[in-house]
Amino acid sequence: MKPAGHPRSLYVLFFTEMWERFGYYLMLALFVFYLTEHLKMSTAEATSLYGTYTGLVYLAPLLGGLFADRLLGHRRAVLAGAFLMGLGYLTLAIDQRLAMYAAMGLIVLGNGLFKPNISAMVGGLYPAGDPRRDSAFGIFYLGVNIGALFAPLAAGYMRSNYGWSYAF
């Protein structure tokens, strides 16, 4: 007989993913404005950098998943990825162009380790064929959507009231 509820660790993963997506979408909501208004880049240069960054964020999990499978394991990869992303977001608060590039690199590397492996951890909470698995992913991805919903609102508020460094 299968237990009716979900393990507590699902909710830890839910909130972890929610905050990761909140940070990612908060940064994206501000990024082009920061580049054009604060760093005085042209719109073409800023949107090109935005596109390159976004592409790398979506490609990095291919390598991060392989790295975790071969060397680190899922849990350590998620922890290392979260650490790198946190360091990247803190580095964004440094008001210099070089710091922004370093921050982008840290976030890309962290995301590469984090994204594929936190999803694998959700799947690993349940034995094969467990009917709760589908609803667990539904709960988990709700965290993605909550983070994505509130990030742009917080980004605009923080930037308007406290400036770029605090917004990042």
C-alpha positions as YAML, in Angstrom:
chain: A
units: angstrom
residues:
- id: 1
  name: MET
  ca: [0.00, 0.00, 0.00]
- id: 2
  name: LYS
  ca: [1.36, 3.41, -1.05]
- id: 3
  name: PRO
  ca: [1.28, 6.39, 1.33]
- id: 4
  name: ALA
  ca: [-1.30, 9.01, 0.38]
- id: 5
  name: GLY
  ca: [0.77, 12.15, 0.86]
- id: 6
  name: HIS
  ca: [4.02, 13.39, -0.55]
- id: 7
  name: PRO
  ca: [7.36, 13.33, 1.24]
- id: 8
  name: ARG
  ca: [8.38, 16.53, 3.01]
- id: 9
  name: SER
  ca: [11.43, 16.82, 0.81]
- id: 10
  name: LEU
  ca: [9.14, 17.55, -2.16]
- id: 11
  name: TYR
  ca: [8.18, 20.82, -0.51]
- id: 12
  name: VAL
  ca: [11.82, 21.69, 0.17]
- id: 13
  name: LEU
  ca: [12.50, 21.14, -3.54]
- id: 14
  name: PHE
  ca: [9.36, 23.16, -4.40]
- id: 15
  name: PHE
  ca: [10.55, 26.21, -2.45]
- id: 16
  name: THR
  ca: [14.12, 25.83, -3.66]
- id: 17
  name: GLU
  ca: [12.96, 25.84, -7.28]
- id: 18
  name: MET
  ca: [10.52, 28.69, -6.62]
- id: 19
  name: TRP
  ca: [13.31, 30.92, -5.30]
- id: 20
  name: GLU
  ca: [15.67, 29.92, -8.09]
- id: 21
  name: ARG
  ca: [13.08, 30.90, -10.71]
- id: 22
  name: PHE
  ca: [12.30, 34.08, -8.78]
- id: 23
  name: GLY
  ca: [15.97, 35.10, -8.95]
- id: 24
  name: TYR
  ca: [16.29, 34.17, -12.61]
- id: 25
  name: TYR
  ca: [13.21, 36.04, -13.79]
- id: 26
  name: LEU
  ca: [13.91, 39.01, -11.54]
- id: 27
  name: MET
  ca: [17.30, 39.36, -13.18]
- id: 28
  name: LEU
  ca: [15.86, 38.95, -16.68]
- id: 29
  name: ALA
  ca: [13.17, 41.57, -16.01]
- id: 30
  name: LEU
  ca: [15.90, 44.12, -15.26]
- id: 31
  name: PHE
  ca: [18.71, 42.97, -17.51]
- id: 32
  name: VAL
  ca: [18.23, 44.90, -20.76]
- id: 33
  name: PHE
  ca: [17.17, 48.03, -18.87]
- id: 34
  name: TYR
  ca: [20.27, 47.75, -16.69]
- id: 35
  name: LEU
  ca: [22.51, 47.33, -19.72]
- id: 36
  name: THR
  ca: [21.02, 50.22, -21.68]
- id: 37
  name: GLU
  ca: [20.17, 52.69, -18.89]
- id: 38
  name: HIS
  ca: [22.92, 52.09, -16.39]
- id: 39
  name: LEU
  ca: [25.83, 50.67, -18.40]
- id: 40
  name: LYS
  ca: [24.91, 52.78, -21.46]
- id: 41
  name: MET
  ca: [25.10, 49.90, -23.96]
- id: 42
  name: SER
  ca: [23.27, 50.24, -27.24]
- id: 43
  name: THR
  ca: [19.98, 48.38, -27.55]
- id: 44
  name: ALA
  ca: [21.55, 46.07, -30.15]
- id: 45
  name: GLU
  ca: [24.49, 45.23, -27.87]
- id: 46
  name: ALA
  ca: [22.22, 44.74, -24.84]
- id: 47
  name: THR
  ca: [19.74, 42.47, -26.60]
- id: 48
  name: SER
  ca: [22.58, 40.48, -28.16]
- id: 49
  name: LEU
  ca: [24.08, 39.93, -24.71]
- id: 50
  name: TYR
  ca: [20.64, 39.03, -23.34]
- id: 51
  name: GLY
  ca: [20.17, 36.45, -26.10]
- id: 52
  name: THR
  ca: [23.62, 34.96, -25.58]
- id: 53
  name: TYR
  ca: [23.07, 34.73, -21.84]
- id: 54
  name: THR
  ca: [19.64, 33.14, -22.23]
- id: 55
  name: GLY
  ca: [20.97, 30.63, -24.76]
- id: 56
  name: LEU
  ca: [23.79, 29.63, -22.43]
- id: 57
  name: VAL
  ca: [21.36, 29.26, -19.52]
- id: 58
  name: TYR
  ca: [19.34, 26.80, -21.59]
- id: 59
  name: LEU
  ca: [22.38, 24.89, -22.91]
- id: 60
  name: ALA
  ca: [24.34, 24.60, -19.66]
- id: 61
  name: PRO
  ca: [22.04, 21.96, -18.10]
- id: 62
  name: LEU
  ca: [23.14, 19.49, -20.78]
- id: 63
  name: LEU
  ca: [26.66, 19.58, -19.37]
- id: 64
  name: GLY
  ca: [25.50, 19.98, -15.77]
- id: 65
  name: GLY
  ca: [23.41, 16.82, -15.98]
- id: 66
  name: LEU
  ca: [26.32, 14.85, -17.41]
- id: 67
  name: PHE
  ca: [28.69, 16.24, -14.79]
- id: 68
  name: ALA
  ca: [26.31, 15.24, -12.00]
- id: 69
  name: ASP
  ca: [25.72, 11.77, -13.46]
- id: 70
  name: ARG
  ca: [29.45, 11.10, -13.84]
- id: 71
  name: LEU
  ca: [31.02, 12.89, -10.86]
- id: 72
  name: LEU
  ca: [28.95, 14.79, -8.32]
- id: 73
  name: GLY
  ca: [25.56, 13.16, -7.95]
- id: 74
  name: HIS
  ca: [22.27, 15.03, -8.03]
- id: 75
  name: ARG
  ca: [22.26, 16.40, -4.50]
- id: 76
  name: ARG
  ca: [25.78, 17.80, -4.57]
- id: 77
  name: ALA
  ca: [25.20, 19.25, -8.05]
- id: 78
  name: VAL
  ca: [22.08, 21.08, -6.82]
- id: 79
  name: LEU
  ca: [23.95, 22.45, -3.80]
- id: 80
  name: ALA
  ca: [26.94, 23.54, -5.90]
- id: 81
  name: GLY
  ca: [24.62, 25.07, -8.50]
- id: 82
  name: ALA
  ca: [22.64, 26.98, -5.88]
- id: 83
  name: PHE
  ca: [25.88, 28.27, -4.35]
- id: 84
  name: LEU
  ca: [27.22, 29.43, -7.74]
- id: 85
  name: MET
  ca: [23.95, 31.12, -8.66]
- id: 86
  name: GLY
  ca: [23.73, 32.84, -5.28]
- id: 87
  name: LEU
  ca: [27.28, 34.07, -5.70]
- id: 88
  name: GLY
  ca: [26.38, 35.25, -9.21]
- id: 89
  name: TYR
  ca: [23.36, 37.21, -8.00]
- id: 90
  name: LEU
  ca: [25.44, 38.81, -5.24]
- id: 91
  name: THR
  ca: [28.12, 39.70, -7.78]
- id: 92
  name: LEU
  ca: [25.47, 41.48, -9.87]
- id: 93
  name: ALA
  ca: [25.11, 43.93, -6.99]
- id: 94
  name: ILE
  ca: [28.66, 45.14, -7.67]
- id: 95
  name: ASP
  ca: [28.25, 48.15, -9.89]
- id: 96
  name: GLN
  ca: [30.88, 47.37, -12.53]
- id: 97
  name: ARG
  ca: [30.75, 45.93, -16.02]
- id: 98
  name: LEU
  ca: [33.37, 43.26, -15.32]
- id: 99
  name: ALA
  ca: [31.42, 42.11, -12.25]
- id: 100
  name: MET
  ca: [28.30, 41.78, -14.41]
- id: 101
  name: TYR
  ca: [30.12, 39.45, -16.84]
- id: 102
  name: ALA
  ca: [31.52, 37.42, -13.95]
- id: 103
  name: ALA
  ca: [28.04, 37.21, -12.43]
- id: 104
  name: MET
  ca: [26.57, 36.00, -15.71]
- id: 105
  name: GLY
  ca: [29.20, 33.26, -15.90]
- id: 106
  name: LEU
  ca: [28.54, 32.14, -12.34]
- id: 107
  name: ILE
  ca: [24.78, 32.06, -12.91]
- id: 108
  name: VAL
  ca: [25.15, 30.07, -16.14]
- id: 109
  name: LEU
  ca: [27.43, 27.51, -14.46]
- id: 110
  name: GLY
  ca: [25.19, 27.30, -11.41]
- id: 111
  name: ASN
  ca: [22.08, 26.93, -13.50]
- id: 112
  name: GLY
  ca: [23.72, 24.16, -15.48]
- id: 113
  name: LEU
  ca: [24.29, 22.16, -12.32]
- id: 114
  name: PHE
  ca: [21.01, 23.09, -10.64]
- id: 115
  name: LYS
  ca: [18.23, 22.73, -13.22]
- id: 116
  name: PRO
  ca: [18.54, 19.16, -14.48]
- id: 117
  name: ASN
  ca: [19.42, 17.74, -11.11]
- id: 118
  name: ILE
  ca: [16.69, 19.25, -8.96]
- id: 119
  name: SER
  ca: [14.12, 17.78, -11.36]
- id: 120
  name: ALA
  ca: [15.88, 14.41, -11.15]
- id: 121
  name: MET
  ca: [15.67, 14.65, -7.36]
- id: 122
  name: VAL
  ca: [11.90, 15.10, -7.56]
- id: 123
  name: GLY
  ca: [11.61, 11.99, -9.69]
- id: 124
  name: GLY
  ca: [13.90, 10.12, -7.31]
- id: 125
  name: LEU
  ca: [11.52, 10.66, -4.39]
- id: 126
  name: TYR
  ca: [9.15, 8.03, -5.76]
- id: 127
  name: PRO
  ca: [9.59, 4.40, -6.79]
- id: 128
  name: ALA
  ca: [8.84, 3.43, -10.38]
- id: 129
  name: GLY
  ca: [5.10, 3.32, -11.05]
- id: 130
  name: ASP
  ca: [4.14, 5.38, -7.99]
- id: 131
  name: PRO
  ca: [0.92, 7.23, -8.89]
- id: 132
  name: ARG
  ca: [1.97, 10.25, -6.79]
- id: 133
  name: ARG
  ca: [4.89, 11.02, -9.10]
- id: 134
  name: ASP
  ca: [2.85, 12.96, -11.69]
- id: 135
  name: SER
  ca: [1.19, 15.13, -9.06]
- id: 136
  name: ALA
  ca: [4.59, 15.69, -7.42]
- id: 137
  name: PHE
  ca: [5.90, 17.22, -10.65]
- id: 138
  name: GLY
  ca: [2.75, 19.33, -10.85]
- id: 139
  name: ILE
  ca: [3.40, 20.64, -7.35]
- id: 140
  name: PHE
  ca: [7.07, 21.19, -8.15]
- id: 141
  name: TYR
  ca: [6.36, 23.13, -11.34]
- id: 142
  name: LEU
  ca: [3.85, 25.27, -9.50]
- id: 143
  name: GLY
  ca: [6.91, 26.63, -7.70]
- id: 144
  name: VAL
  ca: [8.41, 27.58, -11.06]
- id: 145
  name: ASN
  ca: [5.29, 29.51, -11.98]
- id: 146
  name: ILE
  ca: [4.96, 31.27, -8.63]
- id: 147
  name: GLY
  ca: [8.57, 32.43, -8.80]
- id: 148
  name: ALA
  ca: [8.14, 33.59, -12.39]
- id: 149
  name: LEU
  ca: [4.93, 35.46, -11.56]
- id: 150
  name: PHE
  ca: [6.25, 37.54, -8.68]
- id: 151
  name: ALA
  ca: [9.80, 38.21, -9.91]
- id: 152
  name: PRO
  ca: [9.04, 40.99, -12.43]
- id: 153
  name: LEU
  ca: [6.79, 42.75, -9.92]
- id: 154
  name: ALA
  ca: [9.47, 42.65, -7.25]
- id: 155
  name: ALA
  ca: [12.14, 43.67, -9.78]
- id: 156
  name: GLY
  ca: [10.31, 46.82, -10.79]
- id: 157
  name: TYR
  ca: [9.54, 47.76, -7.22]
- id: 158
  name: MET
  ca: [13.07, 47.17, -5.95]
- id: 159
  name: ARG
  ca: [14.69, 49.00, -8.87]
- id: 160
  name: SER
  ca: [12.37, 51.99, -8.61]
- id: 161
  name: ASN
  ca: [12.61, 52.33, -4.84]
- id: 162
  name: TYR
  ca: [16.11, 51.11, -3.98]
- id: 163
  name: GLY
  ca: [18.24, 51.11, -7.15]
- id: 164
  name: TRP
  ca: [19.99, 48.55, -9.30]
- id: 165
  name: SER
  ca: [22.24, 46.94, -6.70]
- id: 166
  name: TYR
  ca: [19.40, 46.18, -4.31]
- id: 167
  name: ALA
  ca: [17.17, 44.96, -7.11]
- id: 168
  name: PHE
  ca: [19.77, 42.40, -8.12]
...
